[in-house]
Amino acid sequence: MNLSAFASVPPAHAHPGLFISFEGGDGVGKTTQIERLSALLEAAHIEFRRTREPGGTELGAQIRRLLLHGGQVSPRAEALLYAADRAHHVATVVRPALGRGEVVLTDRYLDSSVAYQGAARALGPQEVRDLSLWATDGLLPDLTILLDADPAVGSARAGARGCRDRLEREPDAFHAALREEFLVLARQEPERIEVVAADRPVEEVAAEVAGLVERLISARGTSAQLKAFRAAARLEA
Ligand code: TYD
C-alpha cells in the first residue's frame, strides 16, 4: 500500500468547524488546560466537543485498554492500534462535529503518534505520520497547542496522580526523545503547531492558550464567535 499519497496537506479548511489538538509529554497539564479552554468556550456559548485519543469512542475505549493496561505490544502493532483508534474517532466523532461547525478539542492526535511511536520508538516519523494521514483521510488540526516542559516536571505530576500507565513508566531517555521530537515537529509546521511553555502557573499558560484560540477564531470563526470569546476571556482575566 502506498501511504505517501496522504502525506500532502489536505485542502485547507474543508469543514466549517475548528479543530484544535493538545499535545505534549505525560503530565504537562493538558487536561487542566483543556478544562480551562472548555470553560471559556462554554461561557461564550460556542458549541464545542471535548474528546481524546486513544479512547474517544466505544471502540477506542477498548483499544485504549489494550494499549495502556494490557500486556506488551510490539512497536508496529502499537502504531497500528493508535491509528485504528484515530480512524474510528475521526470518522464517527471529529468529522461529524466539525461538519456541524463545532469547535473540537482533542487531548492528543497524530503528533502523539509521530512523537511516541515514530521517534521515541524509532519506527520512523514519516511512516507513522503517513499511516495516520491514511487513517484519517488527511485530517490535520487547524491549531495544535504543544505544551512543552522538562520531562522531570511531567513525571513528577504523573507520579503524584498515582498509578502510571505502561508508557508513563518508560525510562527518562524515552521522555527526553519524546520532548525533542515534539519540538522538531513544531519547527517543521510552525503555522499549525504553537509551543507553549508549560512549566509556569496554570493561569499564565491558560491565558496564552486563550490568546492562540482567539487568533484562530479571528482568522476562521464568525465575528459573533470572536466577540463572545473575547468577552468571556476578559471576564476570566
Ligand atoms: P493518557 O492517560 O491519555 O496520557 P496523557 O494524560 O499523558 O495524555 O494516555 C495516553 C498515552 O498514550 C500517553 O502516554 C501517550 C500515548 N499515545 C501514543 O503513544 N500514541 C498516540 O498516538 C497517542 C494518541 C497516545
Residues whose N, C-alpha, C, O or C-beta is under 5 A from the ligand:
A	BS01	TYD	G25 D26 G27 E53 P54 Y82 R108 Y109 S112 S113 Y116 L167 E168
